[in-house]
Amino acid sequence: VVQVAAVLGQAFDIPVLAHMLDADISETVQQLESESIWTAADDLHVLFQHTLLRDAAYEMQAQSRLSELHARAGRAIEDIYQHDLDFYAADLTYHYGMAGDAERERHFARLAGENAAAHYANAEALAYLNRAIELTPVDDDAERYALLLAREGVHDLLGERTAQAQDLDVLTTLADRLDDDRRRAEVAFRRANYAEVTSRYAEVALAAESAVTLAQHCGAADIEAAGWLAWGRALGWQGQYDSAVECLKCALEMAQEHELIRLEAACLRNLGIVAFSRGDYQTAREYQLNALEFSRVVGDRRGESSALHNLGQIANDQSDFRAAQDYQKEALRLSRET
């Protein structure tokens, strides 16, 4: 029992161990706890008392047996927690990797990477996505596209522009190879975003226009709306405020129609930025407060941080320095979290 438990790590779940052994182990768990082998945190979770003991129990087993036990651990976790595999994706990646099951490892590495990215665990996200890419067949263009798109987003968040540009080049090739206009539109939008964060606003407008056209052709309303947003942002940065508002309102209407709440909040934030640029502080503040509320409803911490930052800018321009400082401190806290 101790040797099998050692495969699960320093801490483990009793139901998983029981499933691996196909036995009722409640008495054994109590006995080993009384012998100070491990400590039961509750009815479900156990912790080895000594790291060296766990390591010794693991390393004394033959490699072939360990591979089989890791495979068994993966199957047990999948069986018991089949409705919550996102939470266990990292564990499953580890176990199937140790078992030599490349296909299952790749599947869960992608899941773990996407889950980590969603929770802003950016270093972990890159590690898992890189591993999934390594394990993906070179001729599986659709899978490689999905993984590279996820990784490009993490590079963007971290400001790793060279790596981001390289991913965008490969994504362009894969979208053309797959002959898929939705993917082409998606890449065009991501290129618009890349051009914006590298301050090439004329290129933003061109890429965004391409994204809108391609999205309209294939009926991808979400990407079309995002393209209008990017286009409006580019025009706003260049001082073309009337045209910017037209694009942003088009994006807002589509976001509302298709219940794209995060995108709706982004549209409101950017309409607020245009109003701020024109000196209309009251309208700007209303837009930012509405955007802040939407971002909080959907748990979009980056959007929340942006709205708070914008509110800080408005307060600062109106000489309300205490409010400006409070907004910016909260925006800074959220930015560091993400």
Backbone torsions as a table, in degrees:
resi	resn	phi	psi	omega
1	VAL	NA	-43.0	-179.8
2	VAL	-64.8	-40.0	179.8
3	GLN	-64.8	-42.1	178.7
4	VAL	-67.1	-42.5	178.6
5	ALA	-60.7	-35.8	-178.2
6	ALA	-60.0	-29.6	178.9
7	VAL	-64.9	-27.7	-177.8
8	LEU	-81.3	-12.4	177.0
9	GLY	110.3	-174.8	-177.7
10	GLN	-63.3	-37.1	176.2
11	ALA	-122.0	145.1	-176.6
12	PHE	-153.3	166.9	179.6
13	ASP	-98.1	130.1	-180.0
14	ILE	-59.3	-42.7	179.7
15	PRO	-59.3	-35.6	178.6
16	VAL	-67.6	-44.1	178.5
17	LEU	-62.2	-43.8	179.1
18	ALA	-62.2	-39.2	179.2
19	HIS	-65.4	-40.8	179.3
20	MET	-64.1	-36.7	-178.5
21	LEU	-88.4	-11.5	-177.5
22	ASP	52.2	49.7	-176.0
23	ALA	-156.6	159.8	171.9
24	ASP	-82.2	114.5	-173.6
25	ILE	-112.9	15.1	-175.1
26	SER	-58.2	-43.5	-179.7
27	GLU	-67.5	-38.9	179.8
28	THR	-65.2	-40.5	177.9
29	VAL	-59.0	-45.1	179.7
30	GLN	-65.1	-40.9	-179.2
31	GLN	-63.0	-45.9	-178.3
32	LEU	-69.1	-28.3	174.7
33	GLU	-69.1	-41.0	179.2
34	SER	-65.8	-26.2	178.9
35	GLU	-91.2	9.7	176.6
36	SER	63.1	27.5	174.1
37	ILE	-76.0	-44.2	177.6
38	TRP	-147.5	172.6	179.9
39	THR	-122.5	128.8	177.3
40	ALA	-86.1	114.1	179.3
41	ALA	-69.0	-36.4	176.5
42	ASP	-160.3	-161.4	-177.1
43	ASP	-71.8	-11.6	-174.2
44	LEU	-117.5	-23.0	-170.3
45	HIS	-123.0	138.8	-176.9
46	VAL	-132.0	147.5	179.9
47	LEU	-130.4	125.3	173.4
48	PHE	-59.8	136.6	-178.4
49	GLN	-74.6	-28.2	-176.2
50	HIS	-130.9	125.7	179.6
51	THR	-60.2	-41.8	-178.5
52	LEU	-62.2	-35.6	179.0
53	LEU	-65.9	-46.1	178.8
54	ARG	-60.9	-45.2	-178.9
55	ASP	-62.0	-41.5	179.6
56	ALA	-64.0	-43.0	179.7
57	ALA	-63.2	-31.5	179.4
58	TYR	-76.0	-48.2	-170.2
59	GLU	-75.7	-16.6	-179.6
60	MET	-78.2	-4.5	-177.4
61	GLN	-95.6	150.7	179.4
62	ALA	-66.9	148.9	-177.2
63	GLN	-60.2	-39.2	-179.6
64	SER	-62.7	-39.2	178.1
65	ARG	-68.1	-40.6	179.1
66	LEU	-61.9	-41.6	178.6
67	SER	-60.5	-42.7	179.9
68	GLU	-66.1	-39.7	-179.8
69	LEU	-68.6	-37.8	177.0
70	HIS	-64.4	-40.2	176.2
71	ALA	-62.2	-41.5	178.7
72	ARG	-64.7	-38.6	177.9
73	ALA	-63.0	-43.3	178.2
74	GLY	-60.3	-45.6	-179.8
75	ARG	-64.5	-38.6	179.8
76	ALA	-63.3	-45.2	179.5
77	ILE	-62.9	-42.6	178.9
78	GLU	-62.6	-40.5	-178.6
79	ASP	-67.8	-44.7	-173.1
80	ILE	-78.7	-39.0	-174.4
81	TYR	-113.8	39.0	-174.6
82	GLN	-61.7	-22.2	179.9
83	HIS	-95.2	3.6	-178.0
84	ASP	-141.9	42.6	-174.0
85	LEU	-71.0	-22.8	176.2
86	ASP	-55.7	-42.9	-177.0
87	PHE	-66.2	-32.5	-175.7
88	TYR	-102.2	10.0	-175.5
89	ALA	-60.1	-39.0	-179.5
90	ALA	-65.7	-43.3	178.1
91	ASP	-62.0	-41.8	-179.1
92	LEU	-67.0	-37.1	175.4
93	THR	-59.2	-45.6	-179.8
94	TYR	-62.3	-50.9	-175.4
95	HIS	-64.2	-44.6	-179.3
96	TYR	-71.0	-28.4	174.0
97	GLY	-65.7	-44.1	178.0
98	MET	-68.5	-25.4	178.7
99	ALA	-83.1	-10.8	-178.9
100	GLY	78.9	19.3	178.8
101	ASP	-95.0	88.6	-172.5
102	ALA	-63.4	-37.2	-177.3
103	GLU	-67.2	-45.0	178.7
104	ARG	-69.8	-36.6	177.3
105	GLU	-61.6	-45.3	-180.0
106	ARG	-60.8	-44.5	-179.5
107	HIS	-58.2	-48.2	-176.0
108	PHE	-80.1	-24.3	174.0
109	ALA	-64.9	-40.9	176.0
110	ARG	-62.6	-46.2	-179.5
111	LEU	-61.4	-43.4	179.6
112	ALA	-64.7	-39.5	179.7
113	GLY	-65.8	-44.5	179.7
114	GLU	-66.0	-38.4	179.2
115	ASN	-66.7	-42.5	178.3
116	ALA	-63.5	-41.3	179.3
117	ALA	-63.1	-39.2	180.0
118	ALA	-64.6	-25.8	-179.9
119	HIS	-104.8	14.4	175.7
120	TYR	61.8	24.9	170.7
121	ALA	-86.1	76.0	-163.5
122	ASN	-68.7	-40.0	178.9
123	ALA	-64.3	-43.3	177.5
124	GLU	-63.0	-42.2	-179.6
125	ALA	-58.0	-46.2	179.5
126	LEU	-63.0	-41.7	-178.6
127	ALA	-61.5	-47.1	-178.3
128	TYR	-69.9	-41.0	179.3
129	LEU	-66.1	-39.8	176.8
130	ASN	-61.1	-41.5	179.2
131	ARG	-65.2	-41.8	178.9
132	ALA	-63.1	-39.1	178.4
133	ILE	-64.7	-41.7	178.1
134	GLU	-57.9	-36.6	-175.2
135	LEU	-88.2	-6.5	-177.2
136	THR	-85.5	130.6	178.3
137	PRO	-56.0	141.4	-175.5
138	VAL	-63.4	-22.7	-178.7
139	ASP	-94.3	3.2	177.9
140	ASP	-91.1	78.4	-173.1
141	ASP	-63.6	-38.9	-177.2
142	ALA	-65.0	-43.5	-179.9
143	GLU	-68.5	-41.5	179.1
144	ARG	-64.5	-37.2	177.5
145	TYR	-60.7	-48.8	-177.8
146	ALA	-60.5	-42.1	-178.6
147	LEU	-68.8	-42.8	-179.8
148	LEU	-68.0	-34.5	177.2
149	LEU	-63.7	-42.5	177.5
150	ALA	-64.0	-43.0	-178.6
151	ARG	-67.3	-38.3	178.3
152	GLU	-58.9	-37.6	178.2
153	GLY	-64.2	-37.4	178.6
154	VAL	-70.3	-42.7	176.4
155	HIS	-58.6	-39.3	178.8
156	ASP	-61.8	-46.5	-178.7
157	LEU	-62.0	-36.3	-178.3
158	LEU	-86.1	-5.6	-179.3
159	GLY	73.2	24.5	179.4
160	GLU	-89.0	80.6	-167.2
161	ARG	-70.4	-36.9	179.8
162	THR	-63.9	-47.5	178.7
163	ALA	-64.0	-37.7	178.6
164	GLN	-62.4	-45.3	-179.8
165	ALA	-62.6	-39.4	178.6
166	GLN	-63.4	-42.0	178.2
167	ASP	-63.7	-40.4	-179.9
168	LEU	-63.3	-37.3	178.0
169	ASP	-63.6	-43.9	179.8
170	VAL	-68.4	-39.1	178.5
171	LEU	-61.3	-39.2	177.1
172	THR	-60.7	-45.3	179.0
173	THR	-62.0	-44.5	-177.6
174	LEU	-67.6	-39.9	178.8
175	ALA	-62.1	-40.2	177.5
176	ASP	-68.9	-39.6	-179.9
177	ARG	-64.6	-36.0	177.9
178	LEU	-80.5	-9.9	179.7
179	ASP	51.6	53.2	-172.9
180	ASP	-124.2	111.3	-177.0
181	ASP	-67.8	-31.4	176.9
182	ARG	-62.5	-44.8	178.9
183	ARG	-66.7	-38.0	176.5
184	ARG	-60.6	-42.2	178.6
185	ALA	-64.2	-40.6	179.9
186	GLU	-61.6	-45.0	179.9
187	VAL	-67.1	-38.2	178.3
188	ALA	-61.3	-41.7	177.5
189	PHE	-64.2	-41.8	179.2
190	ARG	-65.8	-34.1	176.1
191	ARG	-67.6	-35.3	176.0
192	ALA	-63.2	-42.4	177.7
193	ASN	-62.5	-43.1	-180.0
194	TYR	-63.3	-41.9	179.1
195	ALA	-63.3	-36.6	-180.0
196	GLU	-67.5	-46.1	-176.6
197	VAL	-71.6	-12.3	174.1
198	THR	-107.2	15.3	170.3
199	SER	63.4	35.1	175.7
200	ARG	-111.5	80.3	-166.9
201	TYR	-71.7	-31.5	176.2
202	ALA	-63.0	-39.3	177.7
203	GLU	-67.7	-32.1	177.4
204	VAL	-58.5	-49.0	-177.4
205	ALA	-61.4	-42.0	180.0
206	LEU	-64.3	-45.8	180.0
207	ALA	-66.5	-39.8	179.8
208	ALA	-65.9	-41.2	177.4
209	GLU	-61.3	-40.9	177.1
210	SER	-62.2	-42.6	179.2
211	ALA	-61.5	-43.4	180.0
212	VAL	-62.7	-47.2	-177.8
213	THR	-62.4	-46.5	-179.9
214	LEU	-65.9	-39.7	-179.6
215	ALA	-66.2	-39.3	177.3
216	GLN	-63.1	-37.7	-177.8
217	HIS	-64.6	-35.5	-176.8
218	CYS	-106.6	5.0	176.8
219	GLY	72.4	29.6	-179.9
220	ALA	-93.1	86.6	-174.0
221	ALA	-62.8	-36.4	-178.3
222	ASP	-64.4	-42.1	-179.5
223	ILE	-73.7	-36.7	176.9
224	GLU	-59.7	-46.1	179.2
225	ALA	-60.9	-43.3	178.5
226	ALA	-63.4	-35.6	178.0
227	GLY	-65.8	-43.2	175.7
228	TRP	-60.1	-40.3	178.4
229	LEU	-61.0	-48.7	-179.8
230	ALA	-61.9	-39.8	179.2
231	TRP	-63.3	-45.4	178.6
232	GLY	-62.4	-41.0	178.5
233	ARG	-61.3	-43.3	-179.2
234	ALA	-62.4	-42.9	179.2
235	LEU	-65.8	-38.2	178.1
236	GLY	-62.7	-42.3	178.8
237	TRP	-62.7	-26.9	-179.0
238	GLN	-94.0	8.1	175.5
239	GLY	80.1	9.2	179.0
240	GLN	-91.7	73.5	-166.6
241	TYR	-69.2	-39.9	-179.6
242	ASP	-62.6	-45.8	178.9
243	SER	-66.4	-36.3	178.7
244	ALA	-62.0	-44.4	-179.4
245	VAL	-62.7	-40.1	179.2
246	GLU	-59.3	-46.9	179.8
247	CYS	-65.5	-43.9	-177.5
248	LEU	-65.7	-38.6	178.4
249	LYS	-70.1	-33.8	174.4
250	CYS	-62.9	-44.5	177.5
251	ALA	-62.7	-41.7	-178.9
252	LEU	-62.8	-44.0	-179.9
253	GLU	-61.8	-42.7	179.1
254	MET	-66.7	-40.5	179.6
255	ALA	-62.8	-41.6	178.7
256	GLN	-67.7	-41.0	-179.2
257	GLU	-62.9	-38.4	-175.9
258	HIS	-102.2	10.3	176.1
259	GLU	56.8	44.5	176.9
260	LEU	-94.8	83.1	-166.7
261	ILE	-66.6	-42.6	179.0
262	ARG	-61.0	-41.7	179.4
263	LEU	-67.9	-37.4	176.4
264	GLU	-59.7	-44.3	178.4
265	ALA	-61.9	-40.6	179.2
266	ALA	-63.7	-38.8	177.7
267	CYS	-63.3	-44.0	179.3
268	LEU	-62.3	-42.8	178.8
269	ARG	-58.8	-43.7	-175.1
270	ASN	-76.3	-31.0	170.9
271	LEU	-64.1	-36.0	176.0
272	GLY	-65.3	-36.5	178.7
273	ILE	-64.9	-41.3	178.3
274	VAL	-63.6	-44.1	178.6
275	ALA	-61.4	-40.3	177.6
276	PHE	-62.1	-42.6	-179.3
277	SER	-63.5	-27.5	179.2
278	ARG	-89.9	-0.8	178.8
279	GLY	84.5	10.0	179.4
280	ASP	-92.0	80.7	-172.2
281	TYR	-67.7	-35.7	-178.6
282	GLN	-64.4	-47.8	177.9
283	THR	-63.2	-41.8	179.7
284	ALA	-59.3	-44.5	-179.2
285	ARG	-64.1	-41.4	179.4
286	GLU	-61.6	-44.5	177.7
287	TYR	-59.9	-46.0	-176.7
288	GLN	-66.8	-38.6	178.9
289	LEU	-65.7	-39.8	176.8
290	ASN	-65.3	-42.2	178.1
291	ALA	-62.4	-41.5	179.4
292	LEU	-60.3	-42.8	-179.9
293	GLU	-63.5	-46.2	179.5
294	PHE	-61.6	-42.6	-178.7
295	SER	-62.9	-39.2	179.1
296	ARG	-69.1	-34.7	179.9
297	VAL	-61.6	-41.6	-176.4
298	VAL	-96.2	3.1	178.2
299	GLY	71.2	29.2	179.1
300	ASP	-87.9	92.6	-175.0
301	ARG	-70.7	-31.4	176.3
302	ARG	-66.9	-43.5	177.5
303	GLY	-63.4	-39.7	178.2
304	GLU	-61.9	-44.4	179.6
305	SER	-61.2	-42.1	-179.4
306	SER	-63.9	-43.6	179.6
307	ALA	-63.6	-41.1	178.5
308	LEU	-63.9	-42.2	177.1
309	HIS	-59.1	-45.0	-179.5
310	ASN	-64.4	-39.4	176.7
311	LEU	-63.6	-35.9	176.1
312	GLY	-63.5	-40.2	178.0
313	GLN	-63.0	-42.2	180.0
314	ILE	-63.6	-46.9	-179.9
315	ALA	-61.5	-39.3	-180.0
316	ASN	-63.2	-44.3	-179.8
317	ASP	-65.0	-23.9	179.4
318	GLN	-97.0	11.9	177.2
319	SER	64.2	22.7	173.9
320	ASP	-94.2	76.3	-167.6
321	PHE	-70.6	-32.8	178.7
322	ARG	-64.6	-45.9	178.0
323	ALA	-63.7	-41.0	179.6
324	ALA	-59.2	-44.1	-179.8
325	GLN	-65.3	-41.3	179.2
326	ASP	-62.8	-44.5	178.5
327	TYR	-61.1	-44.9	-175.5
328	GLN	-70.8	-33.3	177.1
329	LYS	-64.2	-42.2	179.6
330	GLU	-68.9	-39.1	176.8
331	ALA	-62.6	-40.1	179.3
332	LEU	-64.5	-42.1	179.2
333	ARG	-60.1	-45.7	-179.1
334	LEU	-67.6	-37.2	179.0
335	SER	-63.7	-39.4	178.1
336	ARG	-68.1	-35.9	178.1
337	GLU	-63.7	-35.2	-174.5
338	THR	-95.5	NA	NA
